[in-house]
Amino acid sequence: MKILFTLFLFLAVVRITASCRPPKQLQGILLDALANKKNQPDAKVDFLDVGIRYYSDSTLQKVRLDETVARTRITIIQDYKQHKSYTILNGDKCTTANLTKRFPDYPPSNIKSLGSFEFGGSAKRILVEGYTFNFQGMPIELFLNPKNCIPVAETIRIRMPNQMSIAAIAFSNMTTSIGDLSVFNVPSICSETAVAVVENFDPIHHARLRFADRHTN
């Protein structure tokens, strides 16, 4: 019985590597799934005001994030092969930093299966595969589209400075290709000389912290 139980756990852990390999490229928007929706059907929504545009290429080992914080447009370009991170503010100011972390594996290869679930209402119901893994000691539940292994949503409880908070990411308009790789081009205003060091920056966890901070009292 113990041998069968151990075998079951092994199969559950390696299931993603056998049936679902993460795409080499991902492009889409990371949205705060817990954000209140405004009842303004005619209003034009700027996704950068409510979410984070996300680009990732595991072959090039580059990541880009675009967001707006306090009316400041922020672009982060990370080149893990060159160990450089560039933070561009409003398109005209750039800070260069050295990267010490390797390209982030998302999702990690050792995640455990939670089984199949259905998301959405009867008209737009989709089947997802649920997984769980730990990040910096915090349990995360991740849900993938079994057809293409694209992330659909994830949830995590995060300890913020004064309290626990919840972050829920909805992966919107995600595609497994990046049509224009020039999004990773570093602007000419950026210097190759680093003035700082980025040690523990993780692009997805950056979104978790941003969203969790919105839901603290």
Order of alpha helices (4+ residues) and beta strands (2+ residues): alpha-beta-alpha-beta-beta-beta-beta-beta-beta-beta-beta-beta-beta-beta-alpha
